Amino acid sequence: MAHAYRNQRSVIVVVPPHHQFIDPRAVNPHPGYFPGPVGVINPSYQPVGLLGEVFVPVNPPPPPVVAPIGFALNPSVLIRMDEERSLSLLQFMADEGLVPSPEEEIKRKNAIKKLKQIVLEWIKKVAWQRWLPKEEIAATCATILTYGSYGLGVHGSESDIDALCVGPYFASMAEDFFVVLRNMLKSRPEVSEIHCVKDAKVPLMRFKFDGISIDLPYAQLKVLSVPENVDILNPFFLRDIDETSWKSLSGVRANKRILQLVPNLENFQSMLRCIKLWAKRRGVYGNLLGFFGGVHLAILAAFVCQRHPNASLNVLISSFFMTFAFWPWPKPVMLQDGMFPMAGDTMETRSLMPIRLPYSPYEYCHSNITRSTFYKIRAEFLRGHSMTKDILRSDFDWSSIFEPFPYSKKYSRFVKIYLSASNQDELGDWVGWVKSRFRCLLVKVSSFSLWQKWFQKYL
């Protein structure tokens, strides 16, 4: 079934593919009637004095066993049904605790504020240790930038904070970040469970600040002072930086560009909260495990929002599943930003599900998706589409979409990994190292499974 939403004075109905444009003057629509088997108004077509351009099926697929119900409702009824469905989704989000309380918001803001102050004290100390002139010590600054779910404004009550420490040219990662700053943080009463993950592709410190988990990588810019409101998309700040700093800056740059490109920020944030909950419940979330990471889902959600800038929340959710259930992978998903890739931009990828980062030079999101996880993700997209295509039905229930994946029913064998270390700090480092190698384990396990099936043919 198609889904209606409001676009100024028109009613927009999102339908599956196999449709073309026709002029509404050729079908003479009247209130309560949609021309053809399924009518749909094109929001980009705005003739004066007309209802709007209309989609009708072209070479539609064979009819299902149960014929779909055509529209015989007044557009105002469809709009009211659409609004009620969106409100029910917002209520579902509140019941699931997807939106943090005001007290939790204040706690996170205070944690970031304190962390910025610590980093400012740290860079002054490092500048003094480097024997910089007094005027340079007074002028130098470092800052904290947030990204991930917190930076996009879609974090939950239990979410951690992805933060980035950005320092000037003289503050090194090995000595100043992982030694001096770590010691300063460790001495603070608010900080606990601090450990360093130095061997990851993006080295970072991981700790808890007032009980909030924080991941903190480091980026070193070739400047004396990093202002608090630094524009990390400005090429001036990115010149001559090392590869590790470039990777560390990727998340912040992607976040900032996504927020600039989405047409309706509130709808995007609500939609992304729902999509992340769906991915976690259905077992397709976690880049380390070969599935989607936060940036992948954010770009996919922003892509749908760009396609349907005036759609309501429930139509965006339905369109998300409809779009990617039938997406012709490995065709890349790219946000529209009005720019074209330059000749020198890196545009090669071997990913099964390529998703382009929305900033120049254009690259693809780092992906750990394997062939087995690819099929798992595709299956969940198809399931989501089958459950949301009749989203305006009176008996529709949001909880069914977010039902946890039944692992115990689907699988009979599981792998449990035990780790041990002489102390808590070493254990934290050991856990981080093992997690960063999960994809290699998944590929080898998948390969072993294929060989096992091949051998069984000849036993």
C-alpha positions, 0 to 999 in steps of 0.5 A, a space after each residue: 500500500 502507498 503512504 500519503 504525506 503533506 507537501 504544501 497544498 498537495 498530498 504526496 503518496 510514496 509508492 514502489 517503483 514501476 511508475 511514470 509521470 502524467 499530467 493531471 489535466 489528462 485524468 481530471 482528478 476530483 476530491 476523494 479520487 486518485 487516478 489510475 490504480 494508484 495515484 501519486 503526486 510528484 512534489 517537484 512539480 508545482 503548476 499554477 492552479 493544479 493539484 500536482 503531477 501524478 504517478 501511475 504504474 508502468 508495466 506493474 509486476 504481476 498481482 499478488 495472491 491478495 489484491 492490494 486495496 486501492 485508495 478511496 479515501 479523502 486526502 484529508 483522511 490520509 493526512 490524519 492517518 499519517 499524522 497519527 502514525 507518526 505520533 504513535 512512533 514518537 510515543 514508541 521512541 519515548 517508551 523505549 528511552 531513545 531520547 535522554 532526559 533533560 538531566 542526562 543532557 545536562 550531565 553530558 554537556 558538563 562532562 564535555 565542558 570539563 573535558 575541554 578545560 582539562 585539554 586546555 590545561 594540558 596544551 598549556 603544560 605541553 607548550 611550557 615543557 616544549 620551551 615555547 615563547 611566553 607569547 606562544 604559550 599564551 596564544 596556544 589552544 586545543 579543543 574537543 569536538 564531538 561526533 557520532 550519535 552525540 554529535 548528530 543529536 541522536 544519542 540515547 540515555 545509555 549512549 557513550 560519547 565520541 569525542 576528538 581531541 584536536 591539538 596544535 603542531 607541537 603536541 605529539 600523540 605518542 608522548 603528549 597525548 598518550 602519556 601527559 594527557 592520560 596521566 592528567 585524566 587518570 588523576 581526576 576523580 571524575 575519570 575511571 577505567 582509562 586505557 589506551 588502544 594504540 594499535 587500532 586504525 584510529 588510536 584512542 583513549 577510552 575511559 569513563 567521565 562521571 560514569 559516561 563512556 568516552 572514546 577519545 582519539 587525537 588529531 594534530 593540526 599544523 597550527 599553533 592554536 586550535 580555536 574552540 569553534 574550529 571549522 574542520 571542513 576548512 582546507 586551511 586546517 587540513 594542510 600537511 596533516 598525517 594519515 592518522 590525524 586524517 582518519 581521526 578527523 573523518 567522523 567529525 567532518 562527516 557529521 558536520 557535512 551531514 547536518 548541513 545537507 539534511 533538509 529537515 534536521 528534526 525528522 532526520 534525528 528522529 528517523 536515525 534514532 529509530 533506524 539505529 534501534 532497528 539495527 541493534 535489535 535485529 543484529 545488523 549494527 556494529 562495524 567491528 562485527 562486519 555490519 553497519 556503523 553509526 556513520 553508515 546508518 547516518 548517511 543512509 538516513 540522510 539519503 532518504 531524507 534528501 529524497 523526501 524532504 517534506 515527508 513525515 516521520 513514518 513515511 521516511 521509515 517506510 521509504 528507508 526500507 523500500 529504498 534499500 531492500 531493492 538497492 542495486 548494490 554495489 552501486 554506491 549511496 551518495 548524498 547530494 551536495 551540489 559538488 562533483 568529485 574532482 579527478 584526484 578524489 579517491 573513489 575506488 572501493 571493494 566494499 559490498 555496500 559502498 557508502 560515500 562520505 559526504 566531503 571532499 576529497 570523496 572517499 568511502 566509509 570504512 566497511 568490514 561487511 563480509 559476504 555473509 553479513 551482506 546477506 544478513 543485512 539484505 534479509 533485514 532490509 527486506 523484512 523491514 520493507 514487508 512490515 512497513 509497506 502497509 504502515 497505514 493499516 489500523 492494526 499496524 504495530 511499531 514494536 513488530 519492526 523492532 522485535 529483537 532477532 531470535 538468535 537462540 532459534 536461528 542458531 545452534 552454535 555460538 563462539 564465546 571468547 575469554 580474555 584475561 590479564 594481570 590488571 584492569 588496564 592491561 585487560 582494557 588494552 587487550 580487549 580493544 586489540 581483540 575487537 579490532 581484529 574481529 573482522 579477520 576472525 569472521 572472514 576465517 570462520 566464513 571460509 572454514 564453513 565453506 570448506 567444511 561444506 565442500 568436504 562433506 560432499 565427499 565424505 
